[in-house]
Amino acid sequence: MIANILTTLLALVLQLSPSVIWKAAVEHTEGDRYQLVVSGDIPRDYYVHPMSDPNVGTLLEVNTTDQVFLAGKPVEEYTPSDYKGEEVVTGAYVIRQDIQINGSGRTVVEGTVTWSACSGDFCGMPEDYEFSVPVEILGSAQQDGQAGTSRSGNLWGLILEAILWGFLMLLTPCVFPMVPMTVSYFIKQESGGRFKALMYGLFIVLLYTVPISIIIGLTWLLGGETVTADIFNWLSTHWLPNILFFLIFMAFAASFFGAFEIVLPAGWTTKADSGSSKGGLLGVFFLALTLVLVSFSCTGPIVGTVLIKSTQGEFWTPMVTMLAFSIAFALPFALLAFFPSVLKKLPKSGGWLGSVKVVLGFIEIALGLKFLSTADQTYHWHLLDREVYLAIWIVCFTLLGFYLLGKIRFKYDSPLEYLSVGRLALVIADFAFVLYLLPGLWGAPLKALSGYLPPLETQDFVLRTGPSSAPAVLSEAKDLTGSELSLPHGLTGYGRLEDGIAAAKASGKKVFVDITGHGCVNCREMEARVWSDPRVLQRLQNDYVIVSLYVDDKTKLPEDQWVTTDRGKVLKDVGRVNSYLVLNRFGVNSQPNYFLLDGDGNTLAGPRGYNLDTDAFVKFLEP
């Protein structure tokens, strides 16, 4: 028994493959020629494979731009070691790549090193180190303090970025529905509301920061990488958590309408009434836990980025940035938790608080549909295509407008004697929103809601309004593994990388790799706001073959297309195969991400992630 436990623990330690500590620098050689030097320190008792190994060899990818070009092939420097007749690399490992840099002023040399660390017969999952090295083009050789600079800048830049992301997460469709749930919960608090609100914010911060810190600490102590991409993917795209979250929001909506009252178990209520801090805080903790779990579909990529940084020699920076993110994320909810204690002091005559709950009920129905939509798109059920989704929203917000006018009453509502100015303003805003939604039934893009709505290609009927619009009827791709896909704005593409590369080589075009997901909110925003630009559409249509790799698609593959990982795990559906491909081939595990390849499959540019700067995206498409 003990031997089995020790064996399991040893396997776990080896599974967390040790990270090679990498550094990157750029040295000026002569004229417009420079040399990128990437040096790695391999831990004792571990080894990696050289670049010549076709299966698990180390890979260096340098992002070429309109200023940076490759000059020749990379050269390795290491002392060869032997493992069972196979040449491997131990100790110090240096890779040099000659590059040509045109122009003047400053530029940045970016790229990725991908490797697998091995101990004995066991090799861990591929890891990647992304580098970004500033270069003074005209003659400056003082690169020492700039080597290995992170893309996000120094620590203070990372903290500021994390804070901004934390605040922006409130506006995402998987986080915003928790606002009415928070308000409703704290409206019911009879005592200790301010303390519980403070603890609510603290619990949110701890639920984000403590687990991440533990993972980073274990990663640092064991010298390896903890694989969490599958967990995040399951939470955000699997039907079970999404249907569960959808049902939770529908239950809260029914409660707001007066069907029943959601209360804590009797034991908890008794303890809260007797003044026991344990019972009251436990309910607050579970509310915070629900918020953190539900928000993973939007915050997962940010959290995943922090985890990746922990495998690149950094220790405190990921913890500090996660703390900054979680504080900014929790602050609005903590303030909202304080606010209901003020609402409790207002007069209850006229059923004002009841009206607030009913309004929140309508909002819960509308926003809770996002979770059902995610499962529907991921599994191709076609229960909630775009026109059905919009129809439900239109009916929901129309009924809300009639309720605000007093034309509809619920169980505990009192007759509305007059319409206040504030209520009239809400009515105007509500019906204006309904009018905004109506053209969407005939294919209007509704860009402001692109992250909330199913993609336009799920809509059966779309009126043409111009050359950049989607076609009148979008055909469904019958085989996501090979046949052409119907993409936004009338574009077509492939669902398998090798098919796209073959088509590009035959046509003389380049390959645009779109790493995406059915449940990816930011992907839909990029497609609606950036891809729709005529300059972007023209280039995607004329210069590129598009390959869309959906990492959350649950379509089962035929047995001859199953993929077996280096750990012996068999991947049987499109999403898992694509996730494995993009992690090993491109070194990314979040969406959206975009890469440009030539007809031979060589990387020309990328990765480029979520960024709504259309001009910059146009420039990205001109490598």
Residue pairs with C-beta under 8 A, 6 or more apart in sequence:
13 222
13 224
14 119
14 120
14 122
14 124
15 124
15 224
15 227
15 567
16 124
16 218
16 219
16 222
16 223
16 224
16 225
16 226
17 116
17 117
17 118
17 119
17 123
17 124
17 125
17 127
17 224
17 225
18 43
18 46
18 117
18 119
18 124
18 222
18 223
18 224
19 117
19 127
19 219
19 223
19 224
19 225
19 311
19 312
19 313
20 40
20 41
20 42
20 43
20 48
20 93
20 115
20 117
20 127
20 129
21 40
21 41
21 312
21 313
22 38
22 39
22 40
22 41
22 113
22 129
22 131
22 148
22 312
22 313
23 38
23 39
23 40
23 147
23 148
24 36
24 37
24 38
24 39
24 111
24 129
24 131
24 133
24 147
24 148
25 36
25 37
25 133
25 143
25 144
25 147
25 148
26 34
26 35
26 36
26 37
26 99
26 109
26 133
26 135
26 143
26 147
27 34
27 35
27 37
27 141
27 143
28 34
28 139
28 140
28 141
29 35
29 98
32 100
32 101
32 102
33 71
33 98
33 99
33 100
34 98
34 99
34 100
34 101
34 109
34 135
35 96
35 97
35 98
35 99
36 62
36 96
36 97
36 98
36 99
36 109
36 111
36 133
37 94
37 95
37 96
38 60
38 94
38 95
38 96
38 97
38 113
38 131
39 92
39 93
39 94
39 95
40 48
40 92
40 93
40 94
40 95
40 113
40 115
41 91
41 92
41 93
42 48
42 89
42 90
42 91
42 92
42 93
42 117
43 117
43 223
45 119
46 90
46 117
46 118
46 119
47 81
47 83
47 88
47 89
47 90
47 117
47 118
47 119
48 58
48 88
48 89
48 93
48 115
48 116
48 117
48 118
49 55
49 56
49 57
49 58
49 88
49 89
49 115
49 116
49 118
50 57
50 58
50 76
50 78
50 87
50 88
50 89
51 57
51 58
51 59
51 60
51 74
51 76
51 95
56 116
56 123
56 126
56 566
58 89
58 93
58 95
58 113
58 114
58 115
59 112
59 113
59 114
59 115
60 74
60 95
60 97
60 111
60 112
60 113
61 111
61 112
61 113
61 114
61 587
61 603
62 68
62 70
62 97
62 99
62 109
62 110
62 111
63 109
63 110
63 111
63 603
63 605
63 606
64 70
64 604
64 605
64 623
65 107
65 605
65 623
66 102
66 619
66 622
66 623
67 101
67 102
67 103
67 107
67 137
68 99
68 100
68 101
68 107
68 109
69 99
69 100
69 101
69 102
70 97
70 98
70 99
70 100
71 98
71 99
71 100
72 97
72 98
73 97
74 95
74 96
74 97
75 95
75 96
75 97
76 89
76 93
76 94
76 95
76 96
77 93
77 94
77 95
77 96
78 89
78 90
78 91
78 92
78 93
78 94
79 90
79 91
79 92
80 87
80 88
80 89
81 87
81 88
81 89
81 90
82 88
88 118
95 113
99 109
101 107
101 109
101 135
101 137
103 137
104 137
104 138
105 136
105 137
105 138
106 134
106 135
106 136
106 137
107 134
107 135
107 137
108 132
108 133
108 134
108 135
109 131
109 132
109 133
109 135
110 130
110 131
110 132
110 133
110 151
111 130
111 131
112 128
112 129
112 130
112 131
112 587
113 128
113 129
113 131
114 126
114 127
114 128
114 584
114 587
115 126
115 127
115 128
116 123
116 124
116 125
116 126
116 127
116 566
117 123
117 124
117 127
117 224
118 124
123 566
124 224
124 225
125 225
125 227
125 565
125 566
125 567
125 583
126 583
126 584
126 587
127 225
127 311
128 308
128 587
129 312
130 151
130 312
130 587
131 148
132 149
132 150
132 151
133 143
133 146
133 147
133 148
133 149
134 143
134 146
134 149
135 143
136 142
150 158
150 309
152 158
152 161
153 161
155 317
155 320
158 317
158 320
158 321
159 320
159 321
159 324
161 321
162 302
162 321
162 322
162 324
162 325
162 328
163 324
163 325
163 327
163 328
164 328
165 302
165 325
165 328
166 324
166 325
166 326
166 327
166 328
166 329
166 330
166 331
167 328
167 329
167 331
167 332
169 175
169 295
169 298
169 299
169 302
169 329
170 176
170 179
170 329
170 332
172 295
172 298
172 451
172 521
173 298
173 367
173 370
173 451
173 452
173 521
174 294
174 295
174 296
174 297
174 298
174 370
174 371
174 521
175 291
175 294
175 295
175 298
175 299
176 367
177 249
177 294
177 363
177 364
177 367
177 368
177 370
178 290
178 291
178 294
178 295
178 333
179 333
179 336
180 252
180 256
180 360
180 363
180 364
181 249
181 252
181 287
181 290
181 364
182 200
182 287
182 291
182 333
182 336
182 337
183 336
183 339
183 340
183 356
183 360
184 252
184 256
184 357
184 360
185 283
185 287
185 337
186 193
186 196
186 197
186 200
186 336
186 337
186 339
186 340
186 341
187 340
187 343
187 344
187 353
187 356
187 357
189 196
189 340
189 341
189 344
192 280
193 337
193 338
193 340
193 341
193 344
194 338
194 341
196 280
196 281
196 284
196 337
197 334
197 337
197 338
197 341
198 334
199 281
199 284
199 285
200 284
200 287
200 288
200 330
200 333
200 334
200 337
201 330
201 331
201 333
201 334
201 337
202 330
203 284
203 285
203 288
203 289
204 288
204 291
204 292
204 326
204 329
204 330
204 333
204 334
205 323
205 326
205 327
205 330
207 288
207 289
207 292
207 326
208 292
208 303
208 322
208 325
208 326
208 329
209 319
209 322
209 323
209 326
212 303
212 306
212 307
212 318
212 319
212 322
213 319
213 322
215 226
215 228
215 307
215 310
216 307
216 310
216 315
216 318
216 319
218 226
219 225
219 226
219 310
219 311
220 310
220 315
224 311
225 311
226 307
228 304
228 307
229 304
229 579
229 583
229 589
230 579
232 296
232 300
232 301
232 303
232 304
233 300
233 551
233 552
233 575
233 579
234 241
235 241
235 293
235 296
235 297
235 300
236 296
236 297
236 300
236 374
236 517
236 519
236 552
237 297
237 374
237 375
237 378
237 517
237 518
237 519
237 552
237 554
237 575
238 375
238 378
239 375
239 378
239 379
239 554
241 293
242 371
242 372
242 374
242 375
242 378
242 519
243 371
243 372
243 375
245 294
245 368
245 371
246 368
246 369
246 371
246 372
246 375
248 290
248 368
249 364
249 365
249 367
249 368
249 371
250 364
250 365
250 368
251 262
252 262
252 361
252 364
253 361
253 362
253 364
253 365
253 368
254 260
254 361
255 261
255 262
255 361
256 357
256 358
256 360
256 361
256 364
257 358
257 361
257 410
257 411
258 410
258 411
258 412
263 269
264 272
264 279
264 283
267 279
268 279
268 282
268 283
269 279
270 279
271 278
271 279
271 280
272 279
272 280
272 283
291 333
295 329
296 303
297 374
297 519
297 521
298 521
299 329
300 590
301 522
301 590
301 591
302 325
303 322
304 589
304 590
305 590
306 318
306 321
306 322
306 325
307 318
308 589
309 317
309 318
310 318
343 353
343 356
346 352
346 353
350 414
351 412
351 413
351 414
354 410
354 412
354 413
355 413
358 403
358 410
358 413
359 400
359 403
359 404
362 396
362 397
362 399
362 400
362 403
365 392
365 396
366 392
366 393
366 396
366 397
367 452
369 384
369 389
369 392
369 393
370 452
372 383
372 384
373 384
373 389
373 454
374 518
374 519
375 381
376 382
376 383
376 384
376 454
377 454
377 455
377 458
377 518
377 519
378 517
378 518
378 519
378 552
378 553
378 554
378 575
379 554
380 554
380 555
382 458
384 454
385 454
385 458
385 459
385 460
386 440
386 453
386 454
386 455
386 456
386 458
386 459
387 441
387 459
387 460
387 461
389 453
389 454
390 437
390 440
390 441
390 453
391 441
393 437
394 434
394 437
394 438
394 441
397 430
397 433
397 434
397 437
398 431
398 434
399 408
400 430
401 427
401 430
401 431
401 434
402 408
403 409
403 410
404 423
404 426
404 427
404 430
405 416
405 419
405 427
406 415
406 416
406 419
409 415
419 427
436 446
437 446
439 446
440 446
440 453
442 461
442 462
442 463
443 456
443 459
443 461
443 462
443 463
443 465
443 469
443 470
445 456
445 528
445 532
446 453
447 528
447 529
447 532
450 524
450 525
450 527
450 528
450 529
451 521
451 522
451 524
451 525
452 521
453 524
455 488
455 524
455 527
456 462
456 470
456 474
456 488
457 470
457 474
457 486
457 487
457 488
458 474
459 470
459 474
460 473
461 472
461 473
462 469
462 470
462 471
462 472
462 473
462 474
463 469
463 472
464 471
464 472
468 489
468 490
468 532
468 534
468 537
469 489
469 490
470 488
470 489
470 490
471 490
474 486
475 486
476 486
477 483
477 484
477 485
477 486
477 495
479 495
480 495
480 550
480 553
480 555
480 574
481 495
481 496
481 555
481 557
481 561
481 574
482 494
482 495
482 496
482 499
483 494
483 495
484 492
484 493
484 494
485 492
485 493
485 494
485 495
485 548
486 492
487 493
487 527
487 546
487 548
488 527
488 528
488 531
488 532
489 527
489 531
489 532
489 537
491 531
491 537
491 540
491 541
491 546
492 546
493 500
493 512
493 514
493 545
493 546
493 547
493 548
494 500
494 503
494 545
494 546
494 547
494 548
495 547
495 548
495 549
495 550
495 574
496 547
497 513
497 547
497 549
497 581
497 585
497 601
499 547
500 511
500 513
500 545
500 546
500 547
501 511
501 545
501 547
501 597
501 599
501 600
501 601
503 509
503 545
504 510
504 511
504 544
504 545
504 597
504 598
504 599
505 599
505 600
507 545
508 599
509 543
509 544
509 545
509 599
510 543
510 544
510 545
510 596
510 597
510 598
510 599
510 604
510 623
511 544
511 545
511 546
511 547
511 596
511 597
511 598
511 599
511 601
512 540
512 544
512 545
512 546
512 547
512 594
512 595
512 596
512 621
513 547
513 549
513 586
513 594
513 595
513 596
513 597
513 606
514 546
514 547
514 548
514 549
514 592
514 594
515 549
515 551
515 578
515 582
515 586
515 588
515 591
515 592
515 593
515 594
515 595
516 523
516 548
516 549
516 550
516 551
516 591
516 592
517 523
517 550
517 551
517 552
517 553
517 575
517 591
518 550
518 552
518 553
519 552
520 552
520 591
520 592
522 591
522 592
522 610
523 591
523 592
525 610
525 612
526 592
526 610
526 612
529 612
529 614
530 536
530 612
530 614
530 617
531 537
531 540
533 614
533 617
533 618
535 614
535 618
536 614
536 617
536 618
536 621
539 618
539 621
539 622
540 546
540 621
543 621
544 596
544 621
549 578
549 581
549 582
550 574
550 575
550 578
551 575
551 578
551 579
551 582
551 591
552 575
553 573
553 574
553 575
553 578
554 573
554 574
554 575
555 573
555 574
555 575
556 572
556 573
557 572
557 573
557 574
557 577
561 577
562 570
562 571
562 572
562 577
563 570
563 571
563 576
563 577
563 580
563 581
564 570
564 571
565 571
565 580
571 577
571 580
579 589
582 588
582 589
582 593
583 589
586 593
586 595
586 603
586 606
586 607
587 607
588 607
590 609
592 609
592 610
593 606
593 607
593 608
593 609
594 606
594 607
594 608
594 609
594 620
595 603
595 605
595 606
595 607
595 608
596 603
596 604
596 605
596 606
596 620
596 621
596 623
597 603
597 604
598 604
604 623
605 620
605 623
608 617
608 620
611 617
